[in-house]
Amino acid sequence: MLIAVIVFSIWKYPFIKTMVEAKLPGVFSTRHVYDEAGILPEYDVTKFEEYTKYILHESDIDVRLVFVKSINSKSIEELALEKVQELGVGGKNREERGILLLYDMEGKQLRIEVGYGLEEYFPDAFVSYLIHDHTRDFFSTGDVTTGLRLLIRMLHHRIREQVLGRTFDPRVVEIIRHRGYLSGGAGVSAVMPAKGERKVTWISNLSEEARLYYTAQPTPEAVYKKYLEWHMAGNPDPRIDIFTTKSKRYLKSLPMTKAYFDYILMQEYGRKYKICVRNDVALLYFTHDPLACPHFFTKTDKGWQMDICAEVRNSGNRVGGVYTWDYRGRNDIYTKNFVDKLVNIKNYIRIIDGDNRQLPVRGFN
């Protein structure tokens, strides 16, 4: 039996925190990462290979990463099309379900080429936003690996939404604050800034008055509403009292881009949920979305606060199977209080009356 374990912790939505148990004949026969420029450490190449191949198994979508030293006299658009043909990106099916991420090291250019079979999944406005408000920030710091991990994570979530029948809602542009560079075309290109031009950081230095607005609340429901407001305001300063002290310290230690901050909001905004309160802890879980992980709350001297550390500890993200997350808690206060809310479905621990629709697995069945 094949068991893959990959861990890249990043807030409650790790790049992938996976325990996949499956026999995937043929999945590992195709190479997905081509690092001709030597940008990625060997360890990261292996992890990207594993993750993209499990995406292929889960959705039958072929994701390839190509890093070249130079494009010479060609345009990056020309080279991208050549690579799509040369590597047969999306060639395992007749629907052109392939994505190519091409990076030119010399020119610091990034191109994302989307197959015709996926244009409904990834409108150019969405891809442009990810490049300009996420990837540029990480490339400017030299942290290409983390930037790509989170970029693929966001692309993968969009794939899963589409599999569930959620087409891209153009109104999301209002949430992510539409910009003039969102243009059309069969793919998106952009020049990445030089290293040191930007910093990837949470802190936007909210005023003292604003920070006092996002304070602990009398109920978990009120805290969650403040949490959504905080995301909608677009000011990623985690030094606010809707979070526990440990959660604030944890969040401050993580890199964060504007696009990833908005991505967290887009996963949850408008979704239906339930909140169960027992003693001084509470559990929020989603009833019309099988993708979104649960939230945890605790009552402190200040009032009710969100416990992000509990989310990281108790919610494990998975790939390659019928569910995207499962409950990992053992003997902590939340598990003890809500053990009757947990159910084992195909070796995934889920919330018994949450949305437990299973993802159809397209590839190599």
Summary of the structure (lengths in Angstrom):
residues: 365
radius of gyration: 20.6
end to end distance: 15.8
largest distance: 66.9
contacts: 1159
relative contact order: 0.13
helix: 36%
strand: 21%
